[in-house]
Amino acid sequence: MNQPVSDRSDTTEDTSTRHRILQATAEVLARSGQTKLSLSEVALQAGVSRPTLYRWFADKQALLEAFGVYEREMFQTGIARATAGLRGSERVDAAMRFIVAYQQSYSGVRLVDIEPEVVIAQLSRIIPTMRAQLEKLLPGPNGAVKAATAIRVAVCHYIVRSDDDDQFLDQLRHAVGIKTS
């Protein structure tokens, strides 16, 4: 991860600033896309100066790389929180509910709507990570296949957004073998 150029002792403020910049990046990406991402716009959205942004991220590429890590960490942390203390099918079901909620948390304008070619290129790097995390929750001989299927269903729902969360959840549950009534 990038660290600020200066060695400030107040890491709470630094972490908060970095986090605000990454959150602002998500909002600006949703409006402008990756190709037209403006660091000035990110700084303005985050409420920081451009020099502050540059202390954290040397350039647009560094910001985009950090944002990719940030999104993966948000997903991984979210799944871990959603499944904490649960076992068996309850744990898997909580993970499926998290996936639906995570995707629905995106704004109405998503990067896939603005720059589908960028998103499709990134999916080849993201899918294995998501599949591996889900596979840990799916023991048994078909765990890998179930995880891969669920992630592919989720990706399809991301690319072509569904307006029916219940149906999306039912499809994920079916993919991982959770029986619904």
C-alpha positions as CSV (number, residue, x, y, z in Angstrom):
1,M,0.0,0.0,0.0
2,N,1.1,3.5,-0.6
3,Q,2.3,5.5,2.4
4,P,2.4,9.2,2.6
5,V,5.6,10.9,1.6
6,S,5.9,12.7,5.0
7,D,6.4,10.8,8.2
8,R,3.5,12.3,10.2
9,S,2.9,10.8,13.6
10,D,-0.9,11.2,13.4
11,T,-1.7,8.1,11.5
12,T,-5.4,8.2,12.4
13,E,-5.7,11.5,10.4
14,D,-3.6,10.1,7.6
15,T,-5.6,6.9,7.3
16,S,-8.8,9.0,7.4
17,T,-7.5,11.2,4.6
18,R,-6.4,8.3,2.5
19,H,-9.8,6.6,3.0
20,R,-11.7,9.8,2.0
21,I,-9.6,10.0,-1.1
22,L,-10.4,6.4,-2.0
23,Q,-14.1,7.0,-1.3
24,A,-14.0,10.1,-3.5
25,T,-12.3,8.1,-6.2
26,A,-15.3,5.7,-6.3
27,E,-17.7,8.6,-6.7
28,V,-15.7,10.3,-9.4
29,L,-15.2,7.0,-11.2
30,A,-18.9,6.5,-11.2
31,R,-19.4,9.9,-12.9
32,S,-16.4,10.1,-15.2
33,G,-14.9,6.6,-15.7
34,Q,-11.3,5.6,-15.4
35,T,-10.1,7.1,-18.7
36,K,-11.4,10.6,-17.8
37,L,-10.6,10.4,-14.0
38,S,-9.4,13.8,-12.9
39,L,-7.2,14.0,-9.8
40,S,-8.4,17.5,-9.3
41,E,-12.0,16.3,-9.2
42,V,-11.0,13.5,-6.7
43,A,-9.3,16.0,-4.5
44,L,-12.3,18.3,-4.6
45,Q,-14.7,15.5,-3.8
46,A,-12.5,14.3,-0.9
47,G,-12.2,17.8,0.5
48,V,-8.4,17.8,0.3
49,S,-5.8,19.8,-1.7
50,R,-4.1,18.4,-4.7
51,P,-0.7,18.4,-2.8
52,T,-2.4,16.3,-0.1
53,L,-3.7,13.9,-2.7
54,Y,-0.2,13.6,-4.2
55,R,1.3,12.9,-0.8
56,W,-0.7,9.7,-0.9
57,F,-0.8,8.9,-4.6
58,A,2.0,9.9,-6.9
59,D,-0.2,9.8,-10.0
60,K,-3.4,8.6,-11.5
61,Q,-2.1,5.0,-12.0
62,A,-1.1,4.8,-8.3
63,L,-4.5,6.0,-7.2
64,L,-6.3,3.5,-9.5
65,E,-4.1,0.6,-8.2
66,A,-4.8,1.6,-4.6
67,F,-8.5,1.9,-5.4
68,G,-8.5,-1.7,-6.7
69,V,-6.9,-2.9,-3.5
70,Y,-9.4,-0.8,-1.5
71,E,-12.4,-2.4,-3.3
72,R,-11.0,-5.9,-2.8
73,E,-10.4,-5.2,0.9
74,M,-14.0,-3.8,1.3
75,F,-15.4,-7.0,-0.3
76,Q,-13.2,-9.3,1.8
77,T,-13.9,-7.4,5.0
78,G,-17.6,-7.3,4.3
79,I,-17.8,-11.1,3.7
80,A,-15.8,-11.8,6.8
81,R,-18.1,-9.5,8.9
82,A,-21.3,-11.0,7.3
83,T,-20.2,-14.6,8.1
84,A,-18.5,-14.1,11.4
85,G,-19.7,-16.6,14.0
86,L,-21.9,-18.5,11.6
87,R,-21.4,-22.1,10.4
88,G,-22.6,-24.3,7.6
89,S,-25.4,-23.2,5.3
90,E,-26.1,-20.1,7.5
91,R,-22.6,-18.9,6.8
92,V,-22.8,-19.5,3.1
93,D,-26.3,-17.8,3.0
94,A,-24.9,-14.8,4.8
95,A,-22.2,-14.5,2.2
96,M,-24.7,-14.7,-0.6
97,R,-26.8,-12.0,1.0
98,F,-23.7,-9.9,1.4
99,I,-22.9,-10.2,-2.3
100,V,-26.4,-9.0,-3.3
101,A,-26.2,-6.1,-0.9
102,Y,-22.7,-5.2,-1.9
103,Q,-23.7,-5.0,-5.6
104,Q,-26.8,-3.0,-4.8
105,S,-24.7,-0.5,-2.8
106,Y,-23.2,0.8,-6.0
107,S,-24.7,4.1,-7.3
108,G,-27.1,4.2,-10.2
109,V,-24.2,5.0,-12.5
110,R,-21.5,2.3,-12.4
111,L,-18.2,2.0,-14.1
112,V,-19.4,-0.8,-16.2
113,D,-22.0,1.5,-17.7
114,I,-19.4,4.1,-18.6
115,E,-16.4,2.0,-19.6
116,P,-17.4,-1.6,-20.1
117,E,-14.1,-2.5,-21.7
118,V,-12.1,-1.4,-18.7
119,V,-14.4,-3.4,-16.3
120,I,-14.2,-6.5,-18.5
121,A,-10.4,-6.3,-18.5
122,Q,-10.4,-6.0,-14.7
123,L,-12.7,-8.9,-14.2
124,S,-10.0,-11.4,-15.2
125,R,-8.0,-10.2,-12.1
126,I,-10.9,-9.9,-9.7
127,I,-12.8,-13.1,-10.4
128,P,-10.1,-15.5,-9.1
129,T,-9.8,-13.5,-5.8
130,M,-13.5,-13.5,-5.2
131,R,-13.9,-17.2,-6.2
132,A,-11.0,-18.2,-3.8
133,Q,-12.6,-16.3,-0.9
134,L,-16.0,-17.9,-1.5
135,E,-14.5,-21.3,-2.0
136,K,-13.2,-21.2,1.6
137,L,-16.9,-21.1,2.7
138,L,-17.9,-24.1,0.5
139,P,-16.4,-27.3,1.7
140,G,-16.8,-30.5,-0.1
141,P,-15.9,-32.0,-3.5
142,N,-18.0,-29.5,-5.5
143,G,-16.9,-26.4,-3.5
144,A,-14.7,-25.0,-6.2
145,V,-17.4,-25.4,-8.9
146,K,-20.1,-23.9,-6.6
147,A,-17.9,-20.9,-5.8
148,A,-17.0,-20.3,-9.5
149,T,-20.7,-20.6,-10.5
150,A,-21.8,-18.1,-7.8
151,I,-19.2,-15.6,-8.7
152,R,-20.1,-15.9,-12.4
153,V,-23.8,-15.3,-11.6
154,A,-22.8,-12.3,-9.5
155,V,-20.6,-10.9,-12.3
156,C,-23.5,-11.3,-14.8
157,H,-25.8,-9.4,-12.4
158,Y,-23.2,-6.7,-12.1
159,I,-22.8,-6.3,-15.9
160,V,-26.5,-6.5,-16.6
161,R,-28.0,-5.1,-13.4
162,S,-31.0,-6.9,-12.0
163,D,-33.9,-5.1,-10.6
164,D,-35.0,-8.1,-8.5
165,D,-32.7,-8.6,-5.5
166,D,-34.7,-11.6,-4.3
167,Q,-34.3,-13.4,-7.7
168,F,-30.5,-12.6,-7.7
169,L,-30.2,-14.0,-4.2
170,D,-32.2,-17.1,-5.2
171,Q,-29.9,-17.7,-8.1
172,L,-26.8,-17.4,-5.9
173,R,-28.3,-19.8,-3.3
174,H,-29.1,-22.3,-6.1
175,A,-25.5,-22.0,-7.4
176,V,-24.0,-22.9,-4.0
177,G,-26.6,-25.6,-3.2
178,I,-28.7,-23.8,-0.5
179,K,-32.2,-25.1,-0.6
180,T,-34.9,-22.4,-0.3
181,S,-38.5,-22.9,0.7
